[in-house]
Amino acid sequence: MFKNKNDSSNNLCGKNVKKYRLEQLPRLSQRGLADKLQLEGIDLDKNAIQRIESGQRFVTDIELLALSKVLNVSLADLLNTSNNF
């Protein structure tokens, strides 16, 4: 039995997190994103960011909200799958 039917990904937002992270000026590294999230009270390291972006890690609603705030994009933008699949 499959745990997820989402193209073997554990989240919908990973590809968009990477896209919006790389669009930041100046360009934001995974470590830089993790640092900004820690300032928002979300304790993630660069390895967790890498796993989110690659779809290997689930993302909680609290983390998703913080990602939206730090990347300055809407929740809808992070969850938009029209370009992902």
C-alpha positions as CSV (number, residue, x, y, z in Angstrom):
1,M,0.0,0.0,0.0
2,F,1.3,3.4,-0.9
3,K,1.7,6.1,1.8
4,N,1.3,8.9,-0.7
5,K,0.0,9.0,-4.3
6,N,1.8,12.3,-5.0
7,D,4.4,11.1,-7.5
8,S,6.4,9.5,-4.6
9,S,6.9,13.0,-3.0
10,N,6.2,13.7,0.6
11,N,5.1,17.2,0.0
12,L,3.5,19.5,-2.6
13,C,5.6,22.6,-1.9
14,G,9.2,21.4,-2.2
15,K,9.8,22.3,-5.8
16,N,8.2,25.7,-5.2
17,V,10.3,26.3,-2.1
18,K,13.4,25.8,-4.2
19,K,12.1,28.0,-7.0
20,Y,11.3,30.9,-4.8
21,R,14.4,30.5,-2.7
22,L,16.6,30.8,-5.8
23,E,14.6,33.8,-7.0
24,Q,15.5,35.8,-3.9
25,L,17.9,38.7,-4.4
26,P,20.5,38.3,-3.3
27,R,20.3,34.5,-4.0
28,L,19.3,32.6,-0.8
29,S,21.2,29.4,0.0
30,Q,19.6,26.5,1.8
31,R,21.6,27.5,4.9
32,G,20.4,31.1,4.6
33,L,16.8,29.9,4.3
34,A,17.2,27.8,7.4
35,D,18.7,30.7,9.3
36,K,15.8,33.0,8.3
37,L,13.3,30.2,9.4
38,Q,15.1,29.9,12.8
39,L,14.5,33.7,13.3
40,E,10.8,32.9,12.9
41,G,11.0,30.1,15.5
42,I,11.2,27.2,13.1
43,D,14.2,24.9,13.9
44,L,15.3,23.5,10.5
45,D,18.8,23.0,9.3
46,K,20.1,23.1,5.7
47,N,19.7,19.3,5.4
48,A,16.0,19.6,6.3
49,I,15.6,22.3,3.6
50,Q,17.3,20.0,1.1
51,R,15.0,17.1,2.0
52,I,11.9,19.4,1.7
53,E,13.0,20.7,-1.7
54,S,13.6,17.1,-3.0
55,G,10.3,15.9,-1.6
56,Q,11.8,13.5,0.9
57,R,10.4,15.3,4.0
58,F,6.9,16.2,5.1
59,V,6.2,19.8,5.8
60,T,4.0,20.8,8.7
61,D,1.4,23.6,8.3
62,I,3.4,25.7,10.8
63,E,6.6,25.3,8.6
64,L,4.6,26.0,5.5
65,L,3.3,29.3,7.0
66,A,6.9,30.3,8.0
67,L,8.3,29.4,4.5
68,S,5.6,31.6,3.0
69,K,6.5,34.5,5.2
70,V,10.3,34.2,4.8
71,L,10.1,33.7,1.0
72,N,7.5,36.5,0.8
73,V,5.0,34.4,-1.3
74,S,1.5,33.3,-0.7
75,L,0.6,29.8,0.6
76,A,-1.2,29.3,-2.7
77,D,2.0,30.0,-4.5
78,L,3.9,27.4,-2.4
79,L,1.2,24.8,-2.9
80,N,0.7,25.5,-6.7
81,T,1.3,22.2,-8.4
82,S,0.4,23.2,-11.9
83,N,4.1,23.5,-12.9
84,N,5.3,20.6,-10.8
85,F,3.6,17.6,-12.2
